[in-house]
Amino acid sequence: MTTFKELNLIQPIQKALDELGYENPTPIQQQAIPNVLAKKDVLGCAQTGTGKTAAFAIPILQLLEQNKVQNQRKNIKALIVTPTRELAIQIEESFADYGKHLPLKHAVIFGGVKQNPQVGKLRNGIDILVATPGRLLDLIGQKIISLKDVDIFVLDEADRMLDMGFIHDIKKLLQILPPKRQNLFFSATMPKPIQELANTILYQPVKVEVTPESTTAETIQQAIYYVDKDNKIPLLHGLIKDQIKESVLVFTRTKHGADKLVKALAKLGVSGAAIHGNKSQNARQNALNNFKDKKIQVLVATDIAARGIDIDLLKYVVNFEIPNIPETYVHRIGRGGRAGAEGIAISLCDIDEKEYVKDIQKIIGMKIPEAANNPYPMKNFELTPVKPKQPRPTRKFKSDTEKSSQPKSSKNKQSRFKRR
């Protein structure tokens, strides 16, 4: 098995990896790091949880350190663009971890918070910038950020960018970046629009594909409970108390559902917090920090946060509600079992969600095993009827003959005379 020491990494980075306990690179790290160090464009197709961030962060740090003689000024030389604030923060933390013995400076910028603290750090000069598209373009428009010295551009989670409507922002950004640069493009899936975007960015790229599209990590043990909707909360509570007994990430489909579930679990004595788009940045980060620090047991998230949550050694993920997009299931359960660690994904499925499970099983190429000893077996086997929309009553208009035959009131005559 390959070790990091065989990848010809410089001593400060190797020292940081040793301190973190990293010995063996994951498949994507093993394939991507040498190609990035060789200054080649890379097209990486890898599902979440495969160690993708280290696959580009480690070689970027090494390339910038080796080129420091040519790059004396603290101008941005590496730009990493990612769709969510949480993911941006975690990528910057990774640069801090792997580059802690290097003099390189880095910063992260994202929207939803005041820009002044971020601007202050930028004005001190940085080598590496991690950014979300909106705030990046905003600060470029204010002439606070210049990209003229960027040597390496990373587009991370490209398919999520497309889902979130950032594609036009990315196209604007491509017009601003220097034409001569190294490009690293990563996406969990490669639908046609993403492939077309990659073709416009990359030059003779090396393709790194470590798992087939939309498959689940082999280290994740999956189980499904078929349960009536009203019994989902009691079932989840029982699982947390009797089986899970440790930190668990729970997914819902809606923001309202996430908040409602946190309140329901609190009444049952289970500490938790919700993280979704309606929460302020500070509230989201506090919830994530409290979860990482084990101050709360349950973190309830919506799908928009699915790829922005990176917690080391997270074992349990629960789908409280089954996602209606099959690929989302892959992204959700990929939050557990990170980088080869053991993960357990539990799904709670009511009668209305059975069709979603069928679609998921087609995508992942396997049947999700049904959990044994279900204390709340499904009793309702009838789909919730959808009420048909009531047709609007049609307005009856009188025919011209009917209108002309009606005597006109004196009031109407009087009003017409007044108007004249």
N, C-alpha and C positions, 0 to 999 in steps of 0.2 A: 504494500500500500504506500502511495506517495505521501511524503511529509512536506510541510511548508519549507523545511530546510533544503529540500531539493529544488525549490523554485527560484533559487538565486536571488533571494531578497536581501536588501541591505541590512546591516546589523541593527540599527535603531528600530526598524519595523519588526524584525525577527524577535528582538527583545520584548517588544510590546505584545506580540502574539504568544510568546512563552508565558508572559505574566497573565495573559487572559486564559491560558490553558489550551490554546489552539495547537493541535499537533498535525492533524491530517486535513487537507483541503477537501471540500465537497466536490462532486463532479464538475459543477459549473466553475468553481474557483480553479480547479486543476486545469481546465481547458482555457478559461478566459485570461487568467493572469499572464501566462507567457505571451499570448497574442497582444494584449494591451501593452506589455513591456516592449514588444517589438514594434510598437507604434502603428499597429494595424487597426482599421475600423472593425468593430465587432457587432454582430447581430445576435443577441442572446435571447433565446426562447426558453424560459424557465419559470415554473410555477412558484408561487410565493412559498417561502420557507426553505429554499434550497441554498441559502447563503449568497444570494445575488449581490447584496450591497458590498460585501468584502471582495467579491470578484472584480469590482471596478475601483473601490476605494483604495485597496492596498497597492495596486500598480500605479494609480494616479499619484499617490503620495511619493512613491519611489521615483517616478519620472520627473516630478517637479523638484524633488531634492537633488536629483542628478543634474538638472538643468539650471540650478540656482545661480551659477556663474553668469549665464546669459540673461537671467531674469533678476536683476538687482532690485528693481522697483517693485513695491508691493501693489501691483495691479492684478486684477482677476485673471488667472491663467487656466483655471478649471471651473466649468459651470455645470452643475447638476440640476436638472429641472424635473420635478416630481409633482403629482397631482394634489396631494393633501398636506395639510399643515403637520399632522402627526408624523407622516412618513418623512417629511423634510427634516423635522427635529431629530428623528431617529438616525437618519443618514448622517447628519452633522455630528451626532454623538459617536457614530462609528468612526468618522474621520478623527475625532478627538481620541478615541481609544487606540486606533492603529498608529496614529501619528504623534503620540504623546511624547516621544523622545526626539521629535523633529522640530525645527524652528518655524515650520510652515504655519500660517495663520488661516483660519477658516471662519465662516459666518453662515447663518441661516436667516432667510427672510420669508415672510408669509403674511397674508392679509388677515383681517379680523382683529388686529391690534394696532396701537399707535405706532407710527413708523419711526419716531425720533430715536428710541434706543437702538433700533436696527441700523439707522443711518449713521449714528455715532460710531458704531463698530466698523462700518464700511469706510468711513472717512479716515480711520486709523491705518487703512491699507490691509488688504487680505489677498491670499493666494487662491483660495478655494471658496466658491459660493454655492450654497444649496438653496434653491428657491422654488416657490410655487409660481405659476405663470402670471397671475394677475398682479401681484405685488412687484414682480420683476419688471414687467412692462411699465407699470406706474412709475417706478423709480428711474427707469431709463428715460421716460418722458419728462421727468423732472430734472434730467441731466445729472442725477446723483450717481448713477451707475454707467460705466463705460465697458463695453465688451470687446474693444479693439485689440486687446492682448490675449484673448482666450485661445489657448492651444488645444484644449480637450473639452468636448461637449458631450454630456451624458443626458439622454432622454430615458427616464425610468418610468416603468408602468405605463407604457405607451397606450395599451388598450384601454386602461382606465381613463387616461387623458381623453380618449375619443368618447367614452361613455359620459364623461362629465362636461363635454362640450368645449374642451380646450383646444381643439384642433386648429381653430383660426388664430389663437394666440401663438401656438407653436409655429405656424406659417409666418406670422409677423416676426417672430424671434429669429427665424432662419434667414430673413432678409437683413438683419442687423449684425449677425455673427460674421467674423472674418471667413472668407471662402476657404482659406487654407487652414485646416484644423483636423484633429483626430476625433472621430465620432464613435460613441458607444451607445447602442440602442437596445433597450431591454423591454420585453413584454411577456406576460404570462401566456397569452394566446396570440395567434397570428392570423386574424381574419383578413380578408382582401384589402380593406381600407388601410390597415396597419402595415401590411406588406408594401402597399403603394407609397405610403409615407416614408417607410424605411428606404425605398428605392431612391427617393429624392434627397435623402440625407447622407447615405453611406456610399463610400467609394471602395469597390472590390472588397466587400466585408468578409471576414471569417465568420461562418455561422456556428454558433454554439447552442446545441439543443440537447438538454440533459434528460428530459422526460417527454413522452408524447403529449400532444396538446390535450388539455382538459382531463388529465388523469390525476388521481390522488396519490399522495406519497405512500410508499409501501409500509412505512413505519407507523402509520396511523391506523389504529384499530377502530372500526366503525360498528355502530349498533343503532337500531331504530325501534322505538316504542310506538305502537299504534294505540292511540288514546283519544277519547272524546275531548273536545275543546275545553269544556268546563273542568276537566280533571288535569289539565296540563300543569297548572300551578301546584296543586298538591303532589303530583308526580315529581316535578322538578325539585320541590322542597325536600321530598323523601330521598331523592338521589343525592342532593347536596349534603344532607345530614348523615346518610347511611353508607353511601358508596363513594362519593367524590371526596368529601372531607378536606378539600384544599381549594386553592384558587381555581376559578372556572370562568371562562369567557362565554357569555350567552348572547345569541343573535336573535333579533326580532326583525320584522319587515318594515315597521314604521317607527318614527320618532315617538309618537304618542304611546305606542305599544311598549317601547323601551322604558319610558317614564312610569307607565302604569305597572309594569312588572317589578321595577325597583321598589315601588310603594307597597305592592302586595307581598314581596319577600321581606321587607322591613317589618311588616305586621307579624310575620312568622318568625322574627328574630334573626334574619339573615342580613348581614351588612352588605350593601352594594351601592353602585352608582351607575348612571347612564352616560353614554358618550355618543353624540350625534351632531348633526349639522346645526341644530338650533341652539346648542350650548355655546357659550362664549369660549374663546380660546383658553382663557385662564381656567374656566370650569372643566374643560376637556382635559387639560394638562394635569390639573389637580387630581381628577378622577384616575387618570392613567398612573400618576405617581403613587397615589394611595393604593392602587391595585398592585403595582410592582413591589411596593414596600410592605404588602400584606396587611395594610390597615383595614382594607375591605376584602371580602371573600369573592364577591361576584361583580364582574364588569359586564353591563348589558350594552350592546352596540348594535347599530344599524349597518347595513351593507356598505354605506359610503365610507365607513371607518374600517372596513374589513382588511384593507391592505395597509392601513396606517398604524396598525398595532403590532408591535414587535416586542414580545416579552420572552426573555430567556427561560428555557425549561418549563414553559407552560404546557401542561399535560392535557387538561380537559377543555373541550369546546362543546357547547350544546346549541343545537338549532332548536330554539323554542318554537319558532315558526319555520316551515320549510320554504326556502327561496323559490320564487317562480321562474328564475333564470338558472338553468342547470350549472353553468360555469361559476355562478356565485357560490354554489355549494363547495366547489373545489377551493375557491379563495377563502371561504370561511374556515373550513376545517384545516386549511394550511397554516392557520395561526398557531395550532398545536403541533407537536412533533417537529420542532424547528431543527434544521441542519442535522437530521439523522436521529434526533432524540425520540423517545417513545411518545406517542400521542393517542388520545382516545376521543373520538367524536361521537356524540350521542344526539340523535334526532327524535323529536316528538312530533308525530304525524297524526292529524285528525282526518276525518273522512274527506273534507274538502281539499286536502293537500295530497291525496294519493296519486293524482295525475302528475303532480310535480315530481314525486318520487320516481315514477316510471321514466320520466324524461332524464332525471339525474342518473339513474342506473344505466340508461343507454349511453350517456356521455362518458361515464367512468368505466364502462365495460364490465360491471359486476353487480350482483345483487347485494344490497346492504343487508347484513344479517339481522334478523329480528331478535330483540333482546328476550332472554328467558326471564321467568319470574316477574312478569308485569303486574304490579299491584292494582293497576287501573286499566284492565283490558277494554278495548273499544266495544261499546254496546250499540252505538248509533251507526247503522250502515246505510243511511239514506243521505244523499247529498242535500245540502241546504238549497231549497228552491229559490230561484232568482225571480223576483217579482217582475212581471212584464211591465214595460212602460205604458202608462195609460195614454191613448191617443188624445191629442188636443181636440177639444170640440170645434167643429167647423162653424165659422160664422156665416149666418144666412144673410145674404144681401138681397134687398128688394130689386125687382127688375125695373127697368126704366119706365115701363108702363104703369107699374104699381106706384112708383115715385110720383109720376105726373098726375095720377088719379087722386092722390092724397091732397085734400085741401090744405093750403098753406095758412098757418096761423097768423092772426093779426100781429102777434108779437114779433114774428119773423119779418113781416112787412115793415113794421115800425123800425126794427133794427137796421134794415137795409136802407131806409130813408135817411136814418141818422148818419150812416156811413157815407152816403152821397153828399 
